[in-house]
Amino acid sequence: MNERGFEPPTPEEARAREALRTLEPPRVDPAFRERLRRDFVAGRMGEPRTLRLPVAWYRQPLWRLAPVAAALLVVVVAVTNRGPAWMVLASAGEGVAVVDQVPVPMGHVEELQRRLRPGVRLQVPVGSEIELASPGGLVVQVTSGTEFRLPAIPGRWVGRWVVGEVRHGEIRVTTGPAFHGARLHVQTPEATVVVTGTTLAVICEPIGTCVCVYDGEVGVGAKGDRMEPVVTGRRRFVFNDGRSPESAEIRPIENERLAAFRQSRGAWLEGREE
């Protein structure tokens, strides 16, 4: 068979075929044959090669560490973001406080310190008083007969908005430099109080909530209603019987108590010795 199919070969093709038939087969070198046999038996035939495929970027060794690094970063931020824990700055009076239904004698300051954590409910006995503090941030004075749910400490970078609650009684609050940019929301049965940096009192009475502002500005509003600013030397009363809130001058007795409170704790919050 040739290019023309099954036609007989031409004279030139016939002569070339005869010439090839007369050629002697090539002689094989015995040494080459022996080496080839040994390589075949040992499995060393040919040059070994490895197939290398391109590795995706997300499978590179460095990128494999990215999830670990991200998780580590989250842990570091969470730990360093935490502000100082609540500390018992002062306590006065006798009796037994109740912390989340656990009775703790007022004289057992270390036990109070251990149990006073964000979210717990503190009930101060009549005739006693406790001052809680976060260094540089704020001091909260929880007065006689008050039930107060402790807020979290504002974080350094995130979690700067915290919430506490007064069921009944009175708290006084004063803030320091570390509180700048943070917000404390104090909830009462009928009102919401927003503290951004000031000295004030939140008083829960049988007919409603009174907020007295010694300095700075505080937002006060009835539950579900708009907030109104209360500035230095003023107060706002939110009634629980549906009457419109009342604005007036600060109560003289609260003005005196808040002035003394700020004077005694302002230097401590600013890190200055008195």
Buried (B, 14 or more C-beta within 10 A) or exposed (E): EEEEEEEEEEEEEEEEEEEEEEEEEEEEEEEEEEEEEEEEEEEEEEEEEEEEEEEEEEEEEEEEEEEEEEEEEEEEBEEEBBBEEBEBBBBEBEBBBBBEEEEBEBEBBEBBBEBBEBEBBBBBBEEBBBBBBBBBBBBBBBBBBBBBBBBBBBBBEEBBBBBBBBBBBBBBBBBBEBBEEBBBBBBBBBBBBBBBBBBBBBBBBEEBBBBBBBBBBBBBBBEEEEBBEBEBEBBBBBBBEEEEBEEEEBBEEBBEBBEEBBEBBBEBBEEEEE
